[in-house]
C-alpha cells in the first residue's frame, strides 16, 4: 500500500488504509495493449490510491547477453523495446565504445543523431495517435498515424526494416545506413511535409472545444511531485522543469535546439509538449543533413580487451536511458539496462490519484508508458 | 454459402493478445487497423478488445510463463468457430528469447504459441510488416467461413 507523506510516496506496510472499493485490471486484460496490473482504490468515483505492477513479460535479456561478445550483445539490446529500439542499440554501442576506447568517425556520429531524431518523431506521433484513441477520437488517431507512415518509410529506407532497423554497430554505423544525395533530398522533403501536416493537425486539435475541455486539468502532476518521484523526459518537461539530457551529450553539440517546456503537467500539457517537440526534431534533422561531413562511416581498428564497468546515459524519446557493461576479454560479464518508464511509473500512479475513475486510463496513457522494455530485474536494497 | 457465413463475412472481428514480445509487432498490428495506408477494414475486418465478440485471435510474442494461463483463458472464451494467427518471429519460434546460448532453454519462456494453443496461420518477420499481417488475416477468412457452414 502506498501512503502519502509530504507529497512524496513511500512504501509503508504498517499503515494500511482500507478503501471502500477496489477496481483491478490485468495483468493480461483485453483493454490494455501491454500487460500490466492496475489497482485503483475508489471512494465515491474518485481514485484515492493507485498501484501499477509490471513483471509479467520479463524475458531475462541481460541473462542472454552474458558471455556473448560485445558486438553480438549490442544487437540483442535492440530487442529490448520495439518503439525506442534505436535508443537501446545507440546507447549500448556508446557503452561498448567507451569501455574499449574506440574512436568513432564524425559522419557516423551525425547519422546516429539522425536515426535517433527520426525515432523520436515516430514515437511522439505514436503517442499522439494512442492518446487520441484513448480520448475516443479515432479520426485524430487515423490522421496522425497516416503522417507517421512517412517517418516509417524513411527508417525503412535507412535500415531496411520498419521497427528493428539496427543502424549503429560497434565503431560506427552499418554501411547499409549511409546516405547518398537522393536519399538526403528525400529526408528534407519529408521534413517539410511533416512540419506542414503536424502544424495543421495541432491547430485543429487545439481548436476543438470538446477535446480541449476533456483534457484540460485532467491528471495534473505538480512540478514538486515530479521532481520528488524522479520523473524524466517529456513528462517532467510538461510540468515546466527544463531538463533535457541531449544538452549534455557530445553528439548533440554541433546542433542548435530549444528545450521545450509546458506548464501545468496535465494531459493537455503532455500532448502539446510532444506535438511541439516534433518541430525541434525536424529542425535538428535539417541541421544534420546540411552539415553532414564526408569521410568513413565505421572504424574497424579495435580489439576486444578487459574493461572496467562503464556507464552511459542518453536521452531517448521517453526520458533518460541508462546502460552499463562490464567486459572481460571483450565478452559481456554483466549488463544493466534501465529504461525511462521505470521512474515514470510513479508519475502514472500519482496522476490518477484525486481524479475520477473514468479518467484513469487517459492519465496513465498521458505519461507515455512502455511497460515492455521496463521489465528488468530490479533489486531493492533496504538501507 | 449459408446465411450465417454470408452474414459473418461482412464483420470479421480480430482480437490482439500480447504475450511478452518487444512491442514492435503489436504496434504494427494496431497500425494495420488504424493507419489509413494499410486499413484492414477494407476487408471487413475490425479490431475488438472483447474475446466474446472475436473470430480471429492474433497472438504476438513468445509466451512467457506468466501469460500462458491468461492466453488459454482468452482462447477458450472465444465462441466457435475460431482461428488463431501467430504473428512475428517470437510467436513462431520463440525468437531470440527462447534459448540462451544455443540449446540451453530459457526459464522465462513457455515456448512458441504452438505449444500452448493450436495455430492456423503463421506470419513471419521481425517485426512483421503490416502488409504481411493483412495477407495473413485475410487468408484465414475462407477457412473460418468453411467452418461456419459445417
Boltz contact constraints between the chains, C-beta under 6 A:
constraints:
  - contact:
      token1: [A, 28]
      token2: [B, 67]
      max_distance: 6.0
  - contact:
      token1: [A, 28]
      token2: [B, 70]
      max_distance: 6.0
  - contact:
      token1: [A, 30]
      token2: [B, 49]
      max_distance: 6.0
  - contact:
      token1: [A, 31]
      token2: [B, 49]
      max_distance: 6.0
  - contact:
      token1: [A, 56]
      token2: [B, 66]
      max_distance: 6.0
  - contact:
      token1: [A, 56]
      token2: [B, 67]
      max_distance: 6.0
  - contact:
      token1: [A, 57]
      token2: [B, 20]
      max_distance: 6.0
  - contact:
      token1: [A, 57]
      token2: [B, 64]
      max_distance: 6.0
  - contact:
      token1: [A, 59]
      token2: [B, 97]
      max_distance: 6.0
  - contact:
      token1: [A, 59]
      token2: [B, 108]
      max_distance: 6.0
  - contact:
      token1: [A, 60]
      token2: [B, 108]
      max_distance: 6.0
  - contact:
      token1: [A, 64]
      token2: [B, 100]
      max_distance: 6.0
  - contact:
      token1: [A, 79]
      token2: [B, 22]
      max_distance: 6.0
  - contact:
      token1: [A, 79]
      token2: [B, 96]
      max_distance: 6.0
  - contact:
      token1: [A, 81]
      token2: [B, 22]
      max_distance: 6.0
  - contact:
      token1: [A, 82]
      token2: [B, 22]
      max_distance: 6.0
  - contact:
      token1: [A, 82]
      token2: [B, 23]
      max_distance: 6.0
  - contact:
      token1: [A, 82]
      token2: [B, 24]
      max_distance: 6.0
  - contact:
      token1: [A, 83]
      token2: [B, 23]
      max_distance: 6.0
  - contact:
      token1: [A, 141]
      token2: [B, 34]
      max_distance: 6.0
  - contact:
      token1: [A, 142]
      token2: [B, 34]
      max_distance: 6.0
  - contact:
      token1: [A, 142]
      token2: [B, 36]
      max_distance: 6.0
  - contact:
      token1: [A, 145]
      token2: [B, 34]
      max_distance: 6.0
  - contact:
      token1: [A, 145]
      token2: [B, 35]
      max_distance: 6.0
  - contact:
      token1: [A, 146]
      token2: [B, 36]
      max_distance: 6.0
  - contact:
      token1: [A, 149]
      token2: [B, 37]
      max_distance: 6.0
  - contact:
      token1: [A, 163]
      token2: [B, 24]
      max_distance: 6.0
  - contact:
      token1: [A, 163]
      token2: [B, 127]
      max_distance: 6.0
  - contact:
      token1: [A, 372]
      token2: [B, 23]
      max_distance: 6.0
